[in-house]
């Protein structure tokens, strides 16, 4: 028997750098911008449409940055390269925000092929904080057996050290009945904040756990904060 091993390096038709836009932790009420580059094996590739998901993001193709004046001789050939600017607007709310930018691009896989339309996607995300910060924005409840305890914790603090109050805390749109949340003041020197403790009990059936915790504070501009919670109820495999 003869074993034949074939290897190849497959280059994508459209390359995006970077493919994920991570704004990181940003300040509430400010605008942020980031640029990614799209390049194609077909120098004549055209971007037919740009669609942005999420009301707090937008995107635009950057104009040609060639200095004004007569074009160089000879005029340069098209490169199939574009720069796309993604904007996170100052309207973005406190917490985690995400968007998917979808582009439809038309080009030829090879010079003899007919033009084809390809769809590419770029994911953008940020964590938006103001005076209040959280060590996470999601209560991750992991995977638990049916009818077992469900618990999660988020620490909400004010880095300036100025005291603040949590006026109320409630559960919204929970997939489990009886979920509750309480806010316990942090008794540590120099720390102004609360531990948000989510608890409940899983149901008898397998399935997803999901819902939202809504926290009301006395901090101007950050009066209402939302935290999603997520987990899975799964029976142990035999």
Protein Blocks (a to p, Z undefined) as FASTA:
>chain_A
ZZdddddddddfbdcddfbdcebjadehiacddddddddfblkbccfbdcdehjkbccdd
dddfbdeddddddddddehiacddddddfkbcgdjddddddddddddfbfkbccdddddd
dddddddddfbccfbfbdcebjadehiacddddddddfkopacddfbdcdehiabghiac
dddddddehiacddddddddddfbecddddddddddfbehilbccdddddddddddZZ
